[in-house]
């Protein structure tokens, strides 16, 4: 296949994927960019901590009763604070699917501080993950992520095959035609964001289609079955308190710092995510799964004891949620997602300006793709 034919195929594929799915790609990427900053937004909107010289001894079992009494709802998830911030963020179940109440608890003062208006964020998270359509929506999101990955990969290959000068890749000529300005804008935004957009799409595929991709990974890398989801017969009796669960998790991973707790729906296990020295995920790479009644360890996933395949799986989630590299990487990651909207608009605008005076949908689209592939760098 000649280089010209390869570029033509890539250009047509890139064009049609972008025109057909570009708006969906943009909605996913922009919503993901906002969700990336969910911890920072929650902290910004939270009531301030109570100023105290010393912290009171904390009984987490009593704290749980106080929190659930104040919220009139059971705890669904707990996010531990970072640094010296004493404010815990607790997500409380409501009667509305995927929408929660959010309570802030000051662990130093032993007091409920109030709530955070995060229902809009819960809606956005459900939109980004599932298009508000549950498991069926998750599959659609996965297919859209695949389209974004293929479109972005095609655009990247077109850039590389054109052998452009680096100076021209980030240059926008505003003095020429509108068509040329649109093309320059599309190329510049694409060059600046394509690598991270590809990363977002690829890692998102792992979250939408975990089992097929794990099966493929197992062919080339050692991969143990996940143990954190291990289940036994549910123990009868009332659920254990938070203090007992925290103590059991600490015994299971003595050098871990509790970063997140996921309470089960029904009779499932409590999952406690813990950070250990050397972990690249801000929430930690280690999970202890505990019986909700007896606090017995049902499964233990300690990152540095796992083979390479499991570490790759962990990396997919951590990279997709921007849990690596701190706030600078999270900011860069978020901006790359937001860049998908001007990327789509400039690409669609260039195609429209190029083809509006021609007739025939198929002929004009292919002609625009050829022109895009041959556009001077």
N, C-alpha and C positions, 0 to 999 in steps of 0.2 A: 504494500500500500504506500503510495507516494506521500510525502509530507503535505502536499496541497490537499489530498483527499482526507488525510487525518485531521487537518485543521478544519476542513469543511464539515466533517462529521461532528467534531467537537463543537464547532460554532452553532450548527443547527440544533444539536442536543442542548447546549447551554441556552440558546435563545428560547426554545419551546418550553423547556423546564421552567425558565425564569418567567415567561409570559403566563403560563398556565398556573403555576404554583407560587409565583413570587409573592403575592399578597399574603398567602397562608404562611409562607416561609417567614415573611416579615413580622406577622402577628406572633408567631412562635418565638422568634428571636428577640423582639422588643419586649414581650411579656417576660421572657427569661432574663433579660437584662435587668428589669425592675426587680424580679424575684431574687436575683443575685444579691441585692442589697437588703433583703428582708431582715437579717439580724441588726444591721445598722439603723434601719428605719424603726424597728421595734424599740431599740434603745433610745432613739431620739424622741419618740412619742411617749415613752414611759414616764410615770411620775417620778420625781427626784427621790433619792434615798434619804432616809432620816439621818441627820447629822448626829453621830455618837462618838464619844471618846473610846469606848470599849464595846465589844459585842457581847450580847447575852448568850448563855449556853442554849443551844437550839435542840429541841426535841422534834424531829421531823415527823414522827407519828402524830403529835399534837398539831404541828404546822399543817399537815394534810387535812386534819379535821377542820381547822380554822379556815383554810383556803376553800374547801368544798362547801362549807357552811356559808361563807361570804358569796360565793359564786352560784350556789344552788345547783351545782353540776359536778360530776366526777372529773378527775384529772385525766387528760388524754396524753399529754406529752409535757416534758419538763426540759427547759433549756437552761443550763448553768451559765452564770455570768463569766466574763473574762477579766483577768487582772484583779484589781482590788474592789471591783464593783460588787456590792452585796445583793443586787437585785436579780432574783430568779424570774424567768418568764415561763408561765404555766399556761398551757393551752387546755381549755376545758370543753368537754363534749356538750353539744346542744342538740336540739331536735331536728336541726337542719343539716343535711348531708354536706360534708366538706366545708361547713362554716362553723367557726368555734368562737367561744368567748376567750379573751386573753387577760390573764391576771398577773400582776407584778407583786412579788413577795420579797420583802427586805429580810434577808436571813440574819443580818447583824442586829436589827431591831426586833426581829420576831414579829413582824406586823405585815398585814396586807396593805399595800400602798394604793391600790386601785386597779383600774382596767386600762387597756390600750385599744384604740379603735382600729382593729386589724381585719375586720370582716371583708373589706375590699381586697386585702392581700390574699386572704383565703380563697376568694373568688378567682383572683388572678392566678394563683397557684393551680387551682383545679382546671382553669382554662388552659394553662400552659402544659399541664401533665395529661389532661384527658379531654380537652375541648368540651368540658362540662357534660361528658357523655359516658362516664365510667370506663369499663374495660374496653368497650367498643371504641370509644374515643381515644383510648391509649393506643390502639392499633392504628388508627388514622393518623395520630401524631407521629407514630413510628414511620409510617409511609411518607409523610411529609418531610420528616427528618432525612429519610433516604433520598428524596428528591432534592432537598437542599444540599446534601453531601455531593451528589452527582453533579448538580449544577455548579457548585463551588469548585469542585475538582476540575470540571471542564473549563471554567474560567481561568483557573490557575495554570492549567496546561497551555491554554491559548496565550497567556502572558509569557510563559517560558519559551514557547515555540517561536514567538515573534522576536526573541532576542533583543529586547528593548534596552535602551540606555537608562540607568537607574534615575538619572536626573529627570527624564521625561515621564517616568512612571507616576511621579507625584506632582506633575505640572498640569495646570488647567488654563487653557487659552480662552480668555473671555472676549478678546477683541475680534475673533473670527465669527463663524456661523454658529447659530444655536445648536445645530447638530453636532458640530465639533466640540462645543463646550459640554454638551451632554455626554458625549463619548469620553472626553477627558475626565469628567466628574465620575462617571461609572468606573473607569479604569483606576483612578486614584483611590476612590473609596474601596474598591475591590482589592487593590494591592495592599492597602493598609489593614484590611479586616479579614481577608480570605482565610488565613491560616487559623485564626481563632474561631471563625465561623465553621470551618471544617471540623475543628476539634469539638465544638459544641454539638454539631450534627452527629458526628461519629459516636461520641460518648452518650448522646441521647438515645441512639439506637440500642445501646447496651441496656438502658433502663426500660425501653419499650419491648425489646425482644431478648430477655436475658437467657432463656433456656437454649434457643437455637445457637446463639453466639457462644455460650459456654461450651456447647457440644463441639463447635468448630475449634474453639481454643484448646479443648482437651486433646485434639489431634496433634498439636504441636508443642504443648507445654503441660507439665504435670499439674493436675488440678484435683484437689480434694473436694468431696461433697461438703456443702455448707452444713455446719452443725448448730448455728445459732437459732435455726428454725426448728430444731429437734423438738418433738412433742412426745409426752407420755400421756397416760390416762390422767385427766384433770383431777387434782386433789379436791376432795370435798371440804367445805368450810368457808369461812369468811376470808377475804383477801388480806394479805399481810400489809402492814403499814409501810410508809416510805422509809422510815428509819431502819426497819428490819431489812428491807430490800437493799438500801444503800450499804448496810453493813455486810450483807451477803456478797454483793458485787465487789466490795473492797477486799473481802477474804479471797475471792476467786482470782482477782488481779490486784495483788497488794500494792504494786507500784503505779497503779492507774489512777487517773483523776477523772471523776465522773463529769461528763460533758452533756449527756443527753439521756433521758429516760423515756421509753415508749411503753405506755400502759396498754394492756391487751384489750381487744374487743371480745367479750364473752370469756371463754376459758383458756385463751392463749397464754403464751409466756410474756413476762415482762422483759424487755430488751434494754440493757444498760450499756450505752456506748462510753468507752473510757479512753482517755488520751495517755500515752506513755512517751517517755523521752525518745525522740527519733521519729515519731509519727509525722507524716506530712499533712494529714487531714486535721483541720482545726478542731473538729469534733472528735478526733481520735480514730484509730484504725482497729480498735478492739471492741468486741461485743460479748457481754455475758448475758445468756438467756436464763431467766430464773422462773421457777414455779411461782405462780401468783399467790399461792396459799402458804406453802411450806418454805419458800425462798430457796429450795434446792436448785443446784445448777443443772439445767436441762441441756445446755450447750455452751461451748466456750470457743470463741474465735479470736485467737491471739495472733496478731499480724506477723510478727517476726518468726513464728514457728511454722508458717504456711509456705507451701511451694510457690514457684514463680507464677503459675497460672492464677492462683488465688490473689496474689499481689496485683496482678494486672486487672482483675475484676474490681478490686478495691480502688485502684487508680481511676477506673472509668467513672465511678460515682464521685470520687473526690474532685476530679478535674471538671466534671460537668457542673458541679455545684460551687466551683471556684473556691474550694477549701484549701488551696495550696497557694503559697506566696504572699499571704496577707492582703491588706487593703490595696496596695499598688496593683497587684495582679487582678484582684476582684474588680477594680475600677477599669483597668484595660479590657478585661473580659466583658464587663457590662457595656462599655462603649462600642466594642466590636459587634455585640448583639444589636444595639441601637442603630448601628450603621447599615443594617440590612434594609431599612426602609428607604433612605436615600439611594442605596444601591439598586433597589427594585425600581424606584421612580425614575432614576436617571437612565437605566437600561431600557425601560419601557418608553421613555421619552425619546431616546435616541432611535429606537426602532420605528416609532410613529413618524418622526420627522423624516427618516430615511425612506419610508415606504408610502407616505400619504398620497403622493402623486402618481403612484402606480396602481394597476388594477390586478385582481386575482390574488386571493389570500395566500395560496401555496407559493406562487411565484414571488410575491413580495417578501414573504417571510424568509424564503431561502436566499433571495437576493440580499436582504439585510444581514443574514448570517454570514454570507460570503464577504460582504463589505466589512462586517465586524472583524472577521478573521484577517482581512487584508489591510485594515486600518493602519496607517503608519504609526510607528512608535515614537 
